[in-house]
Amino acid sequence: MAEPVVARAGNRFTPYVAVLRSRIRAQQSYRVSFASEVFGAFLIGLVEFAEVWVIFHNVRVLGGLDLNAALLLFGFGQSTFALAQVLFGHLDTLPTLIRMGQLDAYHLRPQPLLLQLITSDISLRRFARAGVALVVLGIGFWRNDIEWSPVAVALVALTMLGGVALFGGVFVCAAGLQFYLIDGAELTNSFTYGGSFAAVQPASVFPMPLRVLFGFAIPVSFTAYLPTIALLHLPGPPLLPAWLAWLTPVAVLWVWAIALACWRFGTRHYQGGGG
């Protein structure tokens, strides 16, 4: 009885897997172009890290964090954001699909619209950006005096999985708003890419309104800052104590609740491309 159930589950996801495989083959078919895109993403990752290096090379301590702690902060924040970009970043193209009337074709298929869009593409070049951040994170683990224990390992795993899921929810939320904004990519990018920038900043330097915004409303502090101070046993600023790092799943659920609500209202608002 179990075999037919497994077979049906496999058949259900076969179309998504087939589309992703075709996208991967398409990206690798033009090798020079693919290599240049990977190299470009790698350079972006290096430039982003260079910004952090320059700041902490000139300011020894910022917001209670030194350079070694900043390595953890950058590694957590940028690696989870870059991996979420690989899985969800192509939702940025939704305004183009709406404007060109191409989104209507997705409604004709007997699969959930959001799942179709998420699995419609995968950007391999963004793994290069994630690779830079993961290397920095590894150096941060080595440079900092972390008391490694099953609890610390669990916190790192929770942070990585939760961070990718949280940023993924932010991308979905931004996509849902596009049904109303249509050409409002600049506004939604302030929350997606702006959120990734805020994630790698010490939240203790934020004024109270921004601390509330990035700690609870758009809780990107859970992706990097809170895990960093929790691993290093540092005190957190008011409203953001270190123990909140263990509530990352709650932050993820909060973001996805908003994201799915925005997506549901947005798709109900959609009337078609009109072409």
C-alpha positions, 0 to 999 in steps of 0.5 A, a space after each residue: 500500500 505504501 508503494 503506490 503512495 510513494 509513486 503518487 508523491 513522486 509523480 506529483 513533483 516530477 513536472 517541477 523536477 523536469 523544469 528545474 533540470 531543463 533550466 540547469 542544462 540551459 544555463 550550462 549550455 553556453 559555458 563562457 557566458 555561464 562562467 562569466 556570470 559565476 565569476 561576476 557573482 563571485 566578485 559581488 560576494 568579494 566586494 560585499 565582504 570588502 565593505 565589512 573588512 574596511 569598516 572593521 579594519 578602521 573601527 575596531 569595535 562596532 556595536 559591541 562586535 569586533 572583526 572576528 565577530 563580524 565574520 560570523 555576522 557576515 557569513 550567516 547573513 550573506 550565506 542564508 540570503 544568497 541560498 534563498 536567492 538561488 531558490 526564490 530570487 527569480 520571483 523578482 521577474 514576476 512584474 515582467 510576467 504580469 506585464 507581458 501576460 505570461 503569467 496567464 499560462 501558469 494559471 492553465 496548469 494544474 499545479 499551485 501557482 506559487 510552487 510553479 513560479 518557485 520551481 520555474 528557475 534556479 540561478 546556479 551563478 548565485 552559488 558563487 556568492 553563497 560560496 564566498 559567504 560560507 568561506 567567511 563563515 568558516 573563517 569566523 568559526 575558526 577565529 572566534 572562541 566558540 564553545 562547541 557543543 551539541 547546543 552550539 551545533 544545533 544553533 548553527 543548523 537552526 540559523 542556516 535553515 531558518 535564515 534561508 526560509 526567512 529570506 525566502 518568505 521575504 521574497 514571496 512577500 515581495 512577489 505578492 505585493 507586485 500584483 498591486 504595485 506592478 512596477 514597484 520592484 524598487 520598493 520591494 527590493 528595499 525589503 529584500 535586498 535592503 533586508 539582507 544589508 540590514 542582516 549583516 549590520 550589528 543591530 545594536 547600532 540601530 535606533 529603536 525604530 529600526 531595531 523594531 523593524 528589523 528585529 520583529 516586523 521584518 525579523 532579519 536580525 534572526 538570520 545573523 545578529 542574534 545567532 552571532 551574539 548567542 554563539 559568542 555569549 555576548 549581551 544583546 541590546 534592549 529588545 534583542 537579547 541573545 536568547 531570542 536566537 532560539 526563536 528563529 522558527 517563530 520568526 520564520 512562521 511570522 514572515 511566511 504567514 505575512 508572505 502567504 497572506 500577501 500572495 493570496 490577496 495578490 492572486 485574488 486581485 489579479 485579473 489577467 494580462 489583458 493582452 
